[in-house]
Amino acid sequence: MQVWMPSPTLSTTRSFTASDWLWHGAGIAMCQLAGSLLGWYNYRFWIMGPDAYGMVGLIVLSYVGSVLSSRRVLRFAKTDLLTTVFVSTLFWFLLTSAVLVLSRWYFSRTYLLGAFVMAFLWQALYLWLQKPDRYRLALIPGGLADALPGLGGIDWQILDTPRFVQVQAVVMDPYHTSDSRWLRFVAEMSLRGIPLLHAAAVYEGLTGRVSLEHHSEAFLEDWRLPTFYPYFKRVIDVCAVLLSLPLSLPLMLLVALLIRLDSKGPVLFWQERVGQGGRPFKMVKFRTMRLDAEKDGSCFARSDDDRITQVGRILRKFRLDELPQFWNVLRGEMSLIGPRPEQVEFAKQFSNQIPLYPYRHMVKPGLTGWAQVHQGYAAGADETIEKLTYDLYYVKHLSLWLDMLIAFKTLRTIFTGFGAR
C-alpha cells in the first residue's frame, strides 16, 4: 500500500521525464541566447572566445541549481510558486556573480541580467504549465481527516460509504478507521494505482504544522538530525554574520544611541534562555522595555504592552532588537534559523503542560524560524501550543531548502513588521 505526502504544488515533486529534460535543456540555451543578445548584441554566444567560457559554464550551473532548489523548496507547505522561483534563481545568479568577481574571470553584467530574467521566466512557465487548477482527493471521515475539508484549495470528495471515485489519492487517518470495509476499499484503490495518504501527512503538507492531537512521541521515531547539514549550517551562520558586520555594526551603533536617548538604563538586555538539548545560555538583545518591566516577574509581551519604550516598539516591529544575537550565533549557542529560544521558567512550565514540547530543543534556537514567519511572537500558553506545531514541523523537515524558504519569508517579516509585539 503506497503512502506519500502531497504538497500544494504536488506536480513539482514528481520525477523528471524526458520532456522535462528537453524543456530545461532548451531553457539553458535560451538563457545563453538572451544573455548574448542583451550583453553583446549577438546571438552566437559560442563564438565569443575562451574568456567567456567560465561565465557561460557558471550560468548553466546556476540554471540547474535554481531548478533543483525550487523543486525542493516547493515541497514544503505555504510556498508561493513565483516568489520561490524568483528568489531561488536570484540566489544562484548572485552566487555566480560572486564567484566571477572573486575569481576575476571575465563577465558581462548585461549578459548575466539577460540570462537571469530568461531563467526565471522559463522556469515559472514550466511550473505554471504543470500545475493543475485543483487537486481532487477522496476523504475517508474520522480523526484528523475531519479537519481537512476547506484546506489548501483541494476538491475534497468526502466518502460516506466505500465507492469508487476518480481522484488522485485517498486520504485516511488509520488510527481512527479500522472498519474492514474501508480497509478493503483502500486496498482496491491502491491496486488501481490510486495511493493512500496519511491524514497527518496531508495536514502537515497543507498547513506547515504538526497536529499535536494526532501525534505521540512516535512521530519522531524515524527522524534523525542530518549527518552533515548541521556542520554546513554552522559555517553558513558564521560566514553570514561576519559578512554582514560592515552593515550591521553601524546599524547597531545607531540603535544603541537611540535607546540611550529614549530612556535610562543599559542598552543591552541579557536573559537566560533554553538552547539545544535543553541547555541554558545567556541570550542578548537590545533593551526595549523599561527598567522595571519585570519587577513582578517574567510575563509575555502583549501587542499593547505599556512596558515597551517608544524606540523599543519600533525595534520590535522590525526585529532590530535581535541584532545583538549575532554574538550568540558566533558563540555557537544559536543559529540564524531555528525555533526561538524560550525563557527557562516558561520552558519548564510548558514542558510539563504541553506534549512534545521538549522536542523543539533537538535543534539550535534561531534568530528567526518557521513559527516566527507564520505566527509571530507567542503571548501565552495557547499561542505557544500553536507555535509548537510550527516548530515541530521545522524539526521534522530540517534541511537547507527549508532554511532557504524561511530566509525568504523573513525578508517579508522584516519589511512588514508582521507579528511584532
N, C-alpha and C positions, 0 to 999 in steps of 0.2 A: 504494500500500500504506500503510494508516494505521498510524502508530506513536505510541503515547502511554504515559504513565506512571501507573500506578494508585497509590492510597494505601490505607491501612487503612480509610478512610472514603470509598471511591470514589464512592458515590452522592451525597455532598455537593458534589462538584465539577461536576456536570452543570449545564447551562444552566437558567435559570429558565423554568418553564412557566406557563401561565395559572392552573393550580391553585395553584402556589406563590405567585403574586402575590395570589390571593384569600386564601390561608392567612395570609400576613403582613399583608395589609390588615385581616383580622379580628383578627390579633394586636395591631395598633396600637390598634384600637378597644377590645379587651379590656383593654389596659394603661390606657387613659384611664378606662375604666369601673371597674377595680379601684382605681385611684388615687382617683377621685372618691368611691367608696363608703367607702374607708378614711379619706380625708382630710376629706371634707365630709358624709359620711353621705347623699349624694345622687348618684344615678347620672347625672344630667343635667349633665355637666361642661361642655357647650357653652353653658350659660346663666350661667356664673359671672362673666362680665364681662370687659372688656378687660385688667384687671390680670393675669389668669391666662393670657392668650393666649401670652405668652412662654414660660412653663413648659410649657404643653401642646405648643407647637411644638418645643421642645427635646427633649421626651420622644419625639416622632415621629422626630427626627433620631437620638436615642440608640438607638432600636429598629432603625432601618435600619442605622446604623453597626455595631451589635453583630452583626446578621445577616451583613453583608458581611465583617467581620473574622473571625467564626467560620468562615465558608466558606474564607477564605484560610488561616487557621491549620491547619484540619483537613486541608489538602492535604499537610502535612508528616508525616513518619514519627513514630511514638511519641507520638501525641496521644491524649488521653483526651477523649471527647465531652463528658461532663458538666462536667469541670473547665474545658475550653476555653470552653464556652458560658457558664458561670458567671462566669469571670474576664473574658471579653470584655464581657459585659453589665454587670458591675460597673464595668469601666473607663469605659465610655461614660456610665453614670449618675453616676459620680463626676465625670467631666468636665462633665456637665450641671450638677451641684450647684455646682462651682467657678465656672462661668460665671454662674449665678444669684446666687451670693454676691458675686462681684466686680462684677457689673453692678447689684446692688441691686434687681433685679426681684423682684416678689412670688413666693414659692414656699411650698409646704407640705411639710414633712418626711414626714408620713404619706402624702401623695399620691405623692411620689417613691418611698417604700418600697413601696407597693402596686403601682405601675407597674413597678418593678424586679422584684419577685417574679413578677408575671404574665409579664413579658417573658422571664425565664429559663425558667419552666415551659413557656410556649408554644413557645419555640424548641427546648427539649430534647425535647418531644413530637414536634415536626416532624421532627427529625433521627432520633429513635428509630423513627418510623413508616417512614422511607425506608430505613433500613439493613437489608440482607438478613442472614439468620442466618450465611451463609457464602458466600464467593465461590468460583466454580468456574472454574479456569483450566487449559487444556491446556499441557503442558510437553514441548518437544522436547529430548531429552537432548543434553549436550555443553557443555563450557566452564563458564561461570559458572552456567548453568541447573542444573547438577548440585548446586549449593549451595543451591538454593531450597526443595526439599521440606522441610516442617516449619516454615517461617517464616510468621508472620502469620495463622495460623488459616485458611489457604486450603485449599480442597478441590482438591488437585493431581491432574490426570489425566495421568499420565506415559505418553507415547506411545512404543511400541516400533516401530510401523510407521505410515505415513500412513493415517489413517482419520478419518472424520467423527465428532465428538463434540459434544454440546450443551454449550457453555461460553460464558463471557462474553468470553474473549480467548485468544489463543495466545501463549505465551512462548517465545522462542528467543534464543540467543546467536549472532548472524550470523557472528561471526568463527570459530566452530567448527562451523558447519553449512553445508556447501557442496554437499551431495548434491542433485542436481536433483529427486529425488522429493520431498524436503521443501520445496524452493522452489516446486514446482508445488502442493503441498498448502497452503502458506501463501497462495499467490495465490488458490486456490479458496475458502479460508476467508474471505479478505478480500472476495471477490465476494459471499459470503453475508452480508456485513455484520459479520463477526467480526474485530476488529482484531488486529494483531500488536504485541506488547510486547517491547521490548528487555530482555534478562535483566539488564543492568547497571542500567537504569532501575527495574526491578521490585525489584532488590536494594536500591537506594537508598530506594525508597518504603516498603519493609517494615522496613528496619533503621536508616535515618538515617545510613548510612555509605556511603562510596565504596569500591569494590573496587579496591585498588591493583594487584592482579594482572591485572586485565582492563581497565586504562586506560593510556593513554600521555598525552603532553602534549596530544594532540589532544582530550582530554576537556574542555579549556577553550577550544578554538579558537573557539567561538561565544559565549563568555562575555565580558561587559563589565561593569565597575562601573556600577551605576545612575547616571544622569546627575545627578539632583538629591538622591537619598536620602542620600549621604554628608554633604552640607551640612545637610540636615534633621536627620540623626542627630547632627551636631556641636552643633546648637542644643539638641537634647534632652539630650545629655550635660551641657552647661554648665548648663542650667536645672535639671536633676535634682540635680546636685552642689550648686549654690547653695541650692536649696530644702531640701536635706537637712541643711545646716550647723547649724541650730538643734538638731537631734537628734544629728548625727554628731560635732560638736565636743565636747560634754560627754562623749560615749562615748569618744572618742579620748583625752581628758584622763584619764579613769578608767583606760583600758587602759595609758596611759603610766605612771601611778602604780603600777599593779600590776607592770609589768615592772621598774621601778626597785626595788621592794620584794622582788622574787623573785630577781634576780640582778644582778651587777655588769656594767657596760658601758653603751653608748649605748642609747637607747630605739628609735631608728630604724636600719634596715639599708638601705644603698644598694648596688645591684648593677647592672652593665651588662647590659642585655638587648637583644634584636633587635626592632626595630619595623617599621612598614610600609615596604616597599621594601628591607628588609634593613638599614636604618639603625639603628645602636646608640643607646641612650639610657640614662640612669640611672633605674632604677626604685626606688621607695622603699616600704618596708613596715615594720611593727613587727618588731623583732628577736624571734625565737622560739627561737634556738639559743644555746648557749654561745659565748663569745668565740673559743675555739679550735676551733670546729666545722669550719673549712676549712683547718686547718693543714697537712693532707696533700693539699690541692687540692679542687676542686669535685666533689661527687658528689650523686646523687639522694637525697632524703629517703625513708626507709622507714617502714612503719607502726609499727615498734617501735624507732625511731631513738633511741638514748640521748643524742644531741647536743641534743635538744629539751628545753627547760626545762619545768617544771610548768605555768607560766602559758602558755607557748608552745603546749603541747599543746591547751589549751582554745581559744586564739585560732585555731589552725589548724583545729580541729574545726568551728568556726562561722564561719570565714573572716574573723574580725575583724582578722587581721594584714594584710589587704589594704586596710583603710580609708585609710591614708595615700596610696594610689594615686589618690585623688581629685585630688591635686596634679598627677600625670601626666596625668589627664584634662583638667584645666583648661589645662594647657600644650599640649594637642593631641597628646601623644605616645601616648596610649592612648584607648580608648573604654570605656564601661561594659560593652559586649558585644562579644566578638571572641575569636579564638584567644589562649590565654595566651602571653605573651612568654617566649621561651626564653633561657637564658644564651648569651652569644656563643660560648663554647667549645663547648658542646653543639650549637648551631645549625650551626656549621661542620662538625662531625663528622657530624651527621645529613644535612646537605645532600649530602655525599659518599657516604653509605651508603644513604639511603632515596630511592627515586624520587619525584619530585613534591614533595618536602619544601619547597623554596623557595616553592611556590605559596601556602602558608599566610601568607606575608608580603605578599600582594597587598592585604590589608585591615589596618586598625589592630588591634593586640592589645587585649584587653579584660580587665576585672576578672573577668568570668565569660564562659562561652561554651558552645557546643553540646557540646564534648567534656567540659567540667567537670561539666555536669549529668547526663551519662550515664556517664562513666568515672571522674571524679575526677582526682587527680594521677597523673602517669606516673612510674614509677620504673625506668627502663631502656629499652634500645632496643626491645624487644618491645612494651612498653606505649606507647612513643612512636609506633610504627607504627600501633597501634590508635587512638591519639589522633588521628593524622593523618587517618585515614579519616573521623572526625567533623569535623575542621577543614575538610577539603576539601568536605564536604557543605555546611558553612556558607558557604564561599566561593562555591560554585556557586549557592546559593539565597538569597544575601544579600538581605534585604528587611525592611521594618518588621514584617511579620507573623511572620517567623521570630524576630526580636528580641523581639517580644511573647511568643512561646512560650518562649523561653529565660528571659525575665524571670519568667514564671510558674513554671518549673521551678526557678529559682534560689531562690525563696522556700522550696520544699521542701528544697533542699540546705542552706540556712541553718538551718532548724528541725530537720533530722535529722542534720546533720553528715556527710552522705553523701560518701564518697571522701576523707576527710581523712587527711593524713599529717603 
